[in-house]
Amino acid sequence: MLRDGRAYDVNWKREQATDGTAFTTGEGTPVNFAKGQVWVVYAEAP
């Protein structure tokens, strides 16, 4: 995740296509997004 000029490692999880997507840190803490528009790009890990 890129936010405020910094990069963060973030995990995402969605059990079913109809569920919402949960974004968490490596420790499992929910990730907060800044207010406003959010752009999401999923990329395969190397």
C-alpha positions as CSV (number, residue, x, y, z in Angstrom):
1,M,0.0,0.0,0.0
2,L,1.3,3.5,-0.8
3,R,0.1,6.2,1.5
4,D,1.5,9.6,2.5
5,G,4.7,9.0,0.5
6,R,5.5,5.7,2.2
7,A,5.1,2.0,1.2
8,Y,3.5,-0.6,3.4
9,D,3.3,-4.4,3.1
10,V,-0.4,-5.3,3.3
11,N,-2.3,-8.6,3.0
12,W,-5.8,-9.0,1.7
13,K,-8.4,-11.6,2.3
14,R,-11.9,-12.3,0.9
15,E,-13.6,-15.6,1.7
16,Q,-16.2,-15.4,-1.1
17,A,-16.7,-13.1,-4.1
18,T,-19.7,-11.6,-2.5
19,D,-17.8,-10.7,0.8
20,G,-16.0,-7.5,1.4
21,T,-12.2,-7.4,1.3
22,A,-10.2,-7.2,4.5
23,F,-6.8,-5.5,4.4
24,T,-4.4,-6.3,7.3
25,T,-0.7,-5.9,8.3
26,G,1.5,-9.0,8.6
27,E,0.6,-9.1,12.3
28,G,-3.2,-9.1,11.4
29,T,-3.9,-5.5,12.4
30,P,-6.6,-4.0,10.2
31,V,-5.3,-1.4,7.8
32,N,-6.9,2.1,7.8
33,F,-7.3,4.0,4.6
34,A,-7.1,7.7,4.3
35,K,-10.5,9.4,3.6
36,G,-11.2,9.9,-0.1
37,Q,-10.9,7.8,-3.2
38,V,-9.0,4.5,-2.9
39,W,-7.3,2.8,-5.8
40,V,-6.6,-0.9,-5.5
41,V,-4.2,-2.9,-7.8
42,Y,-3.7,-6.5,-7.0
43,A,-0.3,-7.9,-8.1
44,E,1.2,-11.3,-7.8
45,A,4.0,-11.6,-5.3
46,P,7.4,-12.4,-6.7
